[in-house]
Amino acid sequence: MVLLSVVKWYLARNDDYWTKKGIHSTTRENFFAFLFKLYSQDMGKLLKNITKEHGRVAGSFQGSSPSVMVAEPDLLRDILVKDFHIFPYRNTMKTGDEIADKMVSTVIGEDWKRIRTIITPAFTSKRMRLISSIMNECSKHSLKFVKNTQTREPVDIKSMFGAFTMDVIASSAFGTKVDSHNDPQNEFVRRAREAFLRFTPLYVVFSIMIPRWVLELIPESINPFKLDKDNFFRDVTMSVIKQRKETGRRYNDFLQLLMDATDEAAQTESQETVEDETDRFGSITFNETSPSAKYKKLSNNELLAQCILFFMVGYETTGVVLTFVTYCLATNPEWQEKLIKEVDEAFEKYGEMSYDAVREMKVLDAVLSETLRMHPPAASTGRTAVEDYELGNTGITFLKIQKHLIQKGSWKANLFRHFRVKPHSTTKIPLEYKKGAILLTVTELPLLVEKRTEVK
């Protein structure tokens, strides 16, 4: 009874936090009520209902910790751009897993600055031009798969894009070539999907609510939050690294960049890739990183953590975005024709769907942007303040380490070079999101894929 009383007091200790400050807020729900809401509706609808009831800025709770929910565009711009230096960290989920806790999305302080500096050059224009060849190679498997399904039966677009995304990440992050379309039972493919399936709402809720010191008491061998069961991905990655070092061959992929960051002899070359870039797609800058953090090495665990993170944040999200884009084009044929015209012009100019070709495609950019606005795969993102911060004129002050919740092409071009997509009688219009999922996703999405007769 005493223990239960202590737990109840601990969970309820901040229940009046926002009331004392005179800030409109949601009420803290008990654990089971919160889980029921998560599994009975999609995350987007849950957040939308909260915004409708409590406004675009409101106090809320993550577990028993006070947080702020923000859905006001001007304030979001301040948080994510103008005052980013105050909100550099995401809402960390410490799990006690030595790999998960080394991800750049989890670490803080100098470790975050160092790892972020090391991996950011992978996304400069110079690197993306090189890595785009991997995407084009993987797209050939997907195009072959579509050509082999030329019947009046619908194609599950979500499954198809999931296989394509798996191939790209396996090649670029783990240096492993797979063909998920024709070999779905490949051990890498199977293990990767199993790892992602463990990332459920229950996983997220428990990782937030269970105190860090409790997780550290759990032996690693039985830690339920361990992402790399049986060290499979560690063994695969280390085997690829060993082979590359023995042969001396270098590859244009994410893994090679991380390898350079663990090898002092390669750091001169790695440093040369550091560059400041700003264009209409975003910016990359290193000016705010302390000199002491800039070129320190990655440990093997840190290297593996970034590879697994690359998969965790890129696999489902990318596949879902491509799925939603295809759905929007199938239900808006006039825009599909505009994109097809732009794709044909790009192929005529460049001969292939290169990185530079994609950068010039304004219709593709508009289609992707509008799809992300209507169907964002991540309904929200979290940030943590590193110093006290006044949130506009809302009367809300973020305290240091206080959390808040923000509501929030090459393969696509290759597809529409050869095919058109149309709704099938089984296609659900409007879309119905999958319930009980952290991301806004669908279970399946059947569409008709027809070969373009005017293209040889």
N, C-alpha and C positions, 0 to 999 in steps of 0.2 A: 504493500500500500504506500509506504514511504517513497519507494522508487517511482511508482506511478504518479504520485503527487509532484515529485521533483520534475519528471518528464513533462507533465501537464503545465507546470509553472514555466518551465524553460520554453515551451512552444508558445505560450500565451504572453510572455513577458513584454512583447512589443505591440500587443493588440491595439493599444490606445496611442501609438506613436504619432500617427497622422492626425488623429482627433485633437491631441494637445496642440498641434501646430495650426489647427484650423484649416487643414487641407482636405479636399474631397478625396475619398479613397475607396477602394474595394475592401471587403472584409476578409480576414484570413480564414480560409476554409480548412476543415480537417483533411487529413491525408486521403481518406477514402472518397470523400466528396469531390476532391480535386481530380483523383484518378478517374472517377466515374465521368466527369465532364470531358476529360481528355479522350476517353475511349468511346464516348457517345456522340462526338461531333468533331469535325476537323479543326485544326489549330487556328486557321484563318477565321472561321466563324466564331470561335471562342473569343479571340482578341477583338473582333469587330463588335461583338455584343458588349464587351467591356467598355469599348470606346463609346458606343452609342449610349450606354447607361451613365458613364462617369466622365465623359468628355475626352478630349485629345491629350490632356495632361492630367494624370491622376496618380495618387499614391497607391501602392500595392505591396504585396509581400511575396518573397520567394522563400518558401518554408516559413520560418518565423522572422526572417530578416526583412526590414523595410526596403523597398525599392520604388522606383518611379517609372511609370509607363508613359512614353512620349510618342505621339502620332501627329505632331504639328510640324509641317515642312520647314518653316523658318528655324525652329529650335533644333530640328534634326540636322540642318545644314551647319549650324554652329557647333553642335556636338561632334559631328563626323568630319568636318572640314576645318572651319575657323579655329576651333578650340580642341582639335584632335590631340594636342600634346597633353591635355588634361584627362583625356579618355583613351589612352593607348591600349588598355587591356580589355579583353573580353571577360564575361562572367566565367571565371575559371571553375572547372569541375575536377578537383583533385580526387583521384581514385585509388591511390596507393600502387598503381601499376607503373613500373619503372619506364615503360615506353610511353604510355598515354600522358604521363606527367612531364614528359620532355618535349611535347609538341609545342610549336610556337604559339598556338592558340591557348596554351595552358600556363607556360612559364611567364614570369614577370621580371621587372627590374633589368639588370645588366644582361642576364641570360636572354631575355626577350629581345633586347637591342642587338645583341651579338648574333643570335640565330636569324632574326629578321634581316639583318644586313647581309648575311651569308646567302640566304635563299632568294632575296629580292631580285638579284641579277638574272635569275632564271626567267623572269617575266619582262625583261627589256625587249625592245624591238629586235635587237641583234640575236638574242637567244630564240625568240619566237619564230624568226625566219628559219632558223635551223630545225627547230622542233616541228614546224608545220609539215615537214616531209614525213614524220611519223604518223601524223593525223591522216595525211593523204593515203599513205600505205594501208592504214587500218580501214579507211573508207572503201578501199577496193573489196575487202571481204564483205562489207555490208552491202555494197552495190551488187556483188555476185549473189548474195543471199536474196535480195529483192528480185533480181532477174529470175531466180529459180522459183519464185512464188507468183508468177504471172498467170493467175487465174482470177475468177470473179469472187473468190473467197477473200474476206478481209485479212489484213496483216496486222498483228499486234504491234503497233508502232512503239509502245513503251518497252516491250521486250527487245525489239530490234535495236533501239538506241541504247538500251542498257548493255547489250553485248558489244556495241561499238565503243562505248565509253570504257568498258572493262578492258578492251584490247589496247586502247590508247594509254590508259594509266599503267597497265602491266608493262608496256613497252617503254614509256617515258620515265616512270618512277621506279620500276623494279628491274628494268633491263631484261624483261622476259617476254618473249613473243608467244602469244596465244591466239586462238581463233574461236572465240566464244560462240559464234553462230553455229559452227559445225562440230565443236567439241565442248559442249556445255558441262560435261562431267570432268573436264581437265581439273587436276587437283588444285592448281592455283586459282582457277575460276571458282571452284566449289568452296574453297577455304575463304576466299575474299568475300563471297556473298554471305557466307555464314557469319563472318566478322561483322559485316554491315547489319545483318538482321538482329544482332544483339543490341544495336543502338536504338532501343525502343523508348517510348515515353517513360516507362518504368525505370529504365536504366538512368535516364537523365534526372528524374525526380529523386531517386535514391542517392545519386552522386552529389546532388545539391544538398539534400537533407542530412545525410550521414556525416557526422563530424570527421574531420581529417584524421584525428588521432585514433579513431576507431578503425578506419580503413588501414592505417599503418600497422595495426595489431594482427591483421589477417595475413597469413603466410601467402607468398606470391603464388605458390602452386595451387591454391584453392581460392584465390581472389576472384570473385564473380565478375569484376570489372576488367580483368586481364584481356586485352584485345588480341594478342598474338598467342593463341593456344598452342601448346607444344613447340613454341618457338619456330613455327613453320616459316613465317615471313623473314625472320632473322636468318635462318639457314639459307633460304633462297637468295636473299640479298647479299649475304657474305660470300656465297658461292660465286655469284656474278662478279662481285668486286675482286675476289681472288683471281678469277679467270682473266679479267681485264688487266690486272697488274702483271700477271704472268706473261700475257701476250703483248702488253704495251699499247694496245689499241685504245683509241679514244672515241667516244660516241657523243652525239649532239642530243643529250637528254638531261632530264632533271637529276638523275642519279649521278651522272658524271660531274655535274656542278657540286653536288654534295661530297663526292669523293675528293674533289680538289680541295674542299674545305676541311678535310681530315688529313690532308697530305701537305706538309710544310713545303715540300719541293715544288708543289703545284700552285702555291699561293700567289706567286707573282703573276701567273697567267690569270688566276681567279680575280686578282685585284684589278686587272686591266679591263674586266667586264663591268666594273662599277661605273655607272654613268648617271647623270641626271637627265630625266626625260619628262616632257610634258606635251601631251597632245589631247585631241578631243575624247580619247578613251580614258584618260586619267593621268596620273603623274607618279613618277618614281623619283625619290630624292633621298640622299644620304647625309644631308647637311646637319641634321639634328642628332646624329649618332656620335657618341663619344669616341674619341680616337682609340681609347683603351679597349673598346668593344669591337673595333672594326674587323680585324682579320684573325682573331683567335680561332682555333680549330674546333670542329665538331667532334664529339665523342661518337663511338659506334652506336650507342643507344640513341643519341640525338639524331644521327643520320637516319636510323631506322624509323624513329618517331616521325620525322618529316615525310618519309615515303608513305607511311601508313596514313598520316594526316591527309596527304595528297589524295589518297584513295577515299578516305572517309568523307571529305568535304566535296570531292569532285565527282564521285561515281553516281550517286542518285540524283544530285542536284543538276548536273549536266544532262543526264539522260532525260530527266523530267522536263527541263527547259526545252530541249529539242523536241520532245513529245508534244508539249503545249504549242510550240511554234508551228509544228506540222498540223495540229488540230485547227489552229487559227487560220492557216492558209487554206485548209480543206473547206472551212466554213465561210471563207471570204475569197472566192475564186478570182475576183478582180485584182486583189493584191498578190495572189499567187502568180498571175500572168505578168504583173509588173516585175516581180522577183525573177521569174524565168527569163524575161527580156534582159535584165541586168546581168544575170548569170551568163547568158549566151555572149553578151558583149565582153564580159571579163575573160571568158575562155578564148574569144577571138583575139583579144589583146595580149594575154599572157600565156596562152596555150595550156595552162593548168590553174588550179585554184590555189595560188600561192598566198603567202601572208600579205604581200603588197597588194594583190588583187582584192583580197577581203577588205583591207583597210579603205579601199576606194568605193566600196559598195554601200551607197547611202540608203538604198531601199532595204537591204539586208539589215543594216544597223537600225533603221526605223522599225522594221518588223520585230526584231529581237527586243528592242527597248519597249515597244508597246505590249508585247507578250509578257515581259517581266513586270510591267506595271499591272497588268490584269491578273497574271497568274505567277506571282513570285514564289519560288519553291520554298524559300525560308520566310515564314510569316513574320518573324521578328529576329532581332539580334540583340545581344546584351553588351553593355559597356560598364566599366568601373572607373570612378574618378580617383585620381591620385592626389588631388588637393581639393579643398573646399571650393564650391562653384555655385554661383547664383544663376538659376535657370530663367533667363530673360526677366520678364516682369510678373512671373507666376507666383512669386512669394515662396518658391521652393528653393532650398539650398541643399546641394549635394554635399554630403560630408565625405571626407577622404575615405576611399575604399567602399563607398556606398554604391550599390548596383542600380542600373536602370535598364528597362527593356524598350527597344525600339521596334515599332512595327515597320515593318518594312515593305563560228560561222563557216569554218571551211567545209565540214561534212555536210552541212545544210545546203551549201551551194552545189556540191557534187551530186547530191540527191536530185535536185531540181534541174540539173543539166540533162538528166535522162528520164525523169518520171514526173507525173502529176499525181496529186492525192485528192481523194473525194470522200465525203462521208458515206458510211455504209448504213444499212437499215438497223444495225445493232449499235451504231455509234450514239452515245448519249449526248444530247444537246438540250440544255447547256451541260457543261462538264460537272461531274459529281466527284468531289475530292474524297480520298480514302479517309475513313474515320480512324481515330486512334493512332495517328502518325505524327511525328514531330515535324516533318516536312509536308508542304502541300503537294500531294501526289495523287496518282490514280492507281488502281489495281491493274487495269489493262486499258488499252485504247485501240479498238479495231477501226481501221480505215482502209479504203480501197487504194491500191497503188497501181497506176497504169503507166505503161511505157509511152514516152512521147514519140509519135510517129514521124515528126519532122526532124528528129536528130538521129543520125546513123550511129 
